[in-house]
């Protein structure tokens, strides 16, 4: 009974800020009000949402989300593995370096990358030292992907790193004693134990990226 009581605030929060907004979105999508105040059923808004133009934007958002999630996973998993092998103090400092940028406003971080990628920005100035012409880095798909990866990489790294820190080292030692090499230990012992962190990281990256428009804009 006590456990259910402690879960009550979470359930209330989820109902108020997740379930109710979804219901409101559905209601506004299929009902409209006439000039006389009468509420009628309509498919106008659904047709607009499913128009070719809006669908192309949706597919592009999903494409960017998949690419960003895969890149974040490829970068975050080995980084989390390396962090788990570091001493506790060093690992805490490195984790803090990943978290510190998140203390800054999301929009400010995005505009910082805009300044870096500008035709007169530091990156093009660095290329100019080697006699290379200025590159058009802004307003490209690569710039959007890079901005998304930069902003959402910590959301992939932290859950995986947290799971790595909880792995019982006796499982790894037992596998090595039984003759497993490093690749077999990683594939058959470490990775299955870190799957919950990977799933959490994928969820925390994919869903926000789909709805993010500031970076692409």
C-alpha positions as CSV (number, residue, x, y, z in Angstrom):
1,X,0.0,0.0,0.0
2,X,2.9,2.4,0.9
3,X,4.6,1.7,-2.5
4,X,1.4,2.6,-4.3
5,X,1.1,5.8,-2.3
6,X,4.6,6.9,-3.3
7,X,3.7,6.3,-6.9
8,X,0.6,8.5,-6.7
9,X,2.4,11.9,-7.4
10,X,4.0,10.4,-10.5
11,X,0.7,9.1,-11.8
12,X,-1.0,12.5,-11.2
13,X,1.9,14.2,-13.0
14,X,1.7,11.8,-16.0
15,X,-2.1,12.2,-16.2
16,X,-2.0,16.1,-16.0
17,X,1.0,16.7,-18.3
18,X,1.0,13.7,-20.7
19,X,-2.5,12.1,-21.0
20,X,-4.6,15.3,-20.8
21,X,-2.5,17.2,-23.4
22,X,-2.8,14.2,-25.8
23,X,-6.5,14.1,-25.3
24,X,-6.7,17.8,-26.0
25,X,-4.7,17.4,-29.2
26,X,-7.0,14.7,-30.4
27,X,-10.1,16.8,-29.6
28,X,-8.8,19.9,-31.4
29,X,-7.8,17.7,-34.3
30,X,-11.2,16.4,-35.0
31,X,-13.6,19.0,-33.7
32,X,-14.1,22.7,-34.6
33,X,-16.4,25.5,-33.6
34,X,-18.7,27.3,-36.1
35,X,-19.5,31.0,-36.1
36,X,-22.7,30.2,-34.2
37,X,-20.7,28.4,-31.4
38,X,-21.7,24.9,-32.5
39,X,-19.1,22.2,-32.1
40,X,-18.9,19.9,-35.2
41,X,-16.7,17.0,-36.3
42,X,-14.2,17.9,-39.0
43,X,-11.3,16.2,-40.9
44,X,-9.9,19.5,-42.1
45,X,-7.0,19.6,-39.7
46,X,-6.1,15.9,-40.3
47,X,-6.0,16.6,-44.1
48,X,-3.7,19.5,-43.5
49,X,-1.4,17.4,-41.2
50,X,-1.3,14.6,-43.8
51,X,-0.6,16.9,-46.8
52,X,2.5,16.0,-48.9
53,X,4.4,19.1,-47.6
54,X,3.9,18.3,-44.0
55,X,4.6,14.6,-44.5
56,X,7.9,15.4,-46.2
57,X,8.8,17.5,-43.1
58,X,7.9,14.6,-40.9
59,X,9.9,12.1,-42.8
60,X,12.9,14.4,-42.8
61,X,12.6,14.9,-39.0
62,X,12.4,11.1,-38.6
63,X,15.5,10.7,-40.8
64,X,17.5,13.3,-38.8
65,X,16.4,11.6,-35.6
66,X,17.5,8.2,-36.7
67,X,20.9,9.5,-37.9
68,X,21.5,11.5,-34.8
69,X,20.5,8.6,-32.5
70,X,22.8,6.2,-34.3
71,X,25.8,8.6,-34.2
72,X,25.2,9.4,-30.5
73,X,25.1,5.7,-29.7
74,X,28.3,5.0,-31.6
75,X,30.1,7.8,-29.8
76,X,28.5,7.4,-26.3
77,X,28.9,3.6,-25.9
78,X,32.7,3.4,-26.2
79,X,33.0,6.7,-24.2
80,X,30.9,5.2,-21.4
81,X,33.0,2.0,-21.5
82,X,36.2,4.1,-21.2
83,X,34.7,6.2,-18.4
84,X,33.9,3.0,-16.5
85,X,37.5,2.0,-16.6
86,X,38.8,5.3,-15.2
87,X,39.4,6.0,-11.6
88,X,36.4,7.4,-9.7
89,X,37.8,10.9,-9.4
90,X,38.9,11.2,-13.0
91,X,35.7,9.6,-14.3
92,X,33.7,12.1,-12.2
93,X,35.6,15.0,-13.7
94,X,35.1,13.8,-17.3
95,X,31.4,13.2,-16.7
96,X,31.2,16.8,-15.4
97,X,32.8,18.1,-18.6
98,X,30.0,16.4,-20.6
99,X,27.3,17.8,-18.3
100,X,28.6,21.4,-18.0
101,X,27.5,22.5,-21.5
102,X,23.9,21.4,-20.5
103,X,23.9,24.1,-17.9
104,X,23.8,26.7,-20.7
105,X,20.6,27.5,-22.5
106,X,19.8,25.2,-25.4
107,X,19.4,28.2,-27.8
108,X,22.7,29.8,-26.8
109,X,24.5,26.5,-27.4
110,X,22.9,26.4,-30.9
111,X,23.9,30.0,-31.7
112,X,27.4,29.3,-30.6
113,X,27.7,26.6,-33.2
114,X,26.2,29.0,-35.7
115,X,29.0,31.4,-35.0
116,X,31.6,28.6,-35.3
117,X,30.3,27.4,-38.7
118,X,29.9,30.9,-40.2
119,X,31.8,31.7,-43.3
120,X,33.9,34.1,-41.2
121,X,33.9,31.9,-38.2
122,X,36.9,30.2,-36.5
123,X,36.6,27.0,-38.5
124,X,36.9,28.7,-41.8
125,X,39.7,30.9,-40.5
126,X,41.6,27.8,-39.4
127,X,41.1,26.3,-42.9
128,X,42.4,29.6,-44.4
129,X,45.7,29.1,-42.6
130,X,46.3,26.1,-44.9
131,X,45.3,28.0,-48.0
132,X,41.8,26.4,-48.3
133,X,38.9,28.5,-49.5
134,X,36.0,29.2,-47.1
135,X,33.5,26.3,-46.9
136,X,29.7,26.7,-46.8
137,X,29.1,24.9,-43.5
138,X,25.9,26.6,-42.5
139,X,22.5,25.7,-44.0
140,X,23.5,22.1,-44.7
141,X,22.3,18.8,-43.5
142,X,25.7,18.1,-42.0
143,X,25.5,21.2,-39.9
144,X,22.1,20.2,-38.6
145,X,23.2,16.7,-37.7
146,X,26.3,18.0,-36.0
147,X,24.2,20.5,-33.9
148,X,21.8,17.7,-33.0
149,X,24.6,15.3,-32.0
150,X,26.3,18.0,-29.9
151,X,23.2,18.9,-28.0
152,X,21.9,15.4,-27.4
153,X,25.0,13.3,-26.9
154,X,24.9,13.7,-23.1
155,X,21.4,12.3,-23.0
156,X,22.8,9.1,-24.6
157,X,26.1,9.0,-22.6
158,X,24.7,9.5,-19.1
159,X,22.2,6.6,-19.0
160,X,24.7,4.2,-20.5
161,X,27.5,5.4,-18.2
162,X,25.2,4.9,-15.2
163,X,24.5,1.3,-16.2
164,X,28.2,0.6,-16.7
165,X,28.9,1.8,-13.2
166,X,26.5,-0.7,-11.8
167,X,27.9,-3.8,-13.6
168,X,29.1,-6.4,-11.2
169,X,32.8,-7.0,-12.1
170,X,32.6,-10.6,-10.9
171,X,30.6,-11.4,-14.1
172,X,33.4,-10.1,-16.2
173,X,36.1,-11.9,-14.2
174,X,34.1,-15.2,-14.3
175,X,33.9,-14.9,-18.1
176,X,37.6,-14.3,-18.4
177,X,38.4,-17.2,-16.1
178,X,36.3,-19.4,-18.4
179,X,38.4,-18.4,-21.4
180,X,36.4,-15.6,-23.0
181,X,38.4,-13.0,-24.9
182,X,37.8,-9.3,-24.6
183,X,35.4,-9.2,-27.6
184,X,33.4,-12.2,-26.3
185,X,33.2,-10.5,-22.8
186,X,31.9,-7.3,-24.4
187,X,29.4,-9.1,-26.7
188,X,28.1,-11.7,-24.4
189,X,28.4,-10.2,-20.9
190,X,28.8,-6.4,-20.9
191,X,26.5,-5.5,-23.8
192,X,23.5,-7.5,-22.5
193,X,23.9,-5.9,-19.1
194,X,23.9,-2.4,-20.6
195,X,20.9,-2.9,-22.8
196,X,18.5,-1.0,-20.4
197,X,20.9,2.0,-20.5
198,X,21.1,1.8,-24.3
199,X,17.3,1.7,-24.6
200,X,16.9,4.6,-22.2
201,X,19.5,6.6,-24.1
202,X,17.8,5.9,-27.5
203,X,14.5,7.1,-26.1
204,X,15.9,10.2,-24.5
205,X,17.6,11.2,-27.8
206,X,15.2,10.0,-30.5
207,X,12.0,11.5,-29.2
208,X,13.3,15.1,-28.5
209,X,15.2,15.2,-31.8
210,X,12.1,14.5,-33.8
211,X,10.4,17.6,-32.3
212,X,13.4,19.9,-32.3
213,X,13.2,22.7,-34.8
214,X,15.5,25.4,-33.4
215,X,18.7,23.7,-34.7
216,X,17.4,23.2,-38.2
217,X,16.0,26.7,-38.3
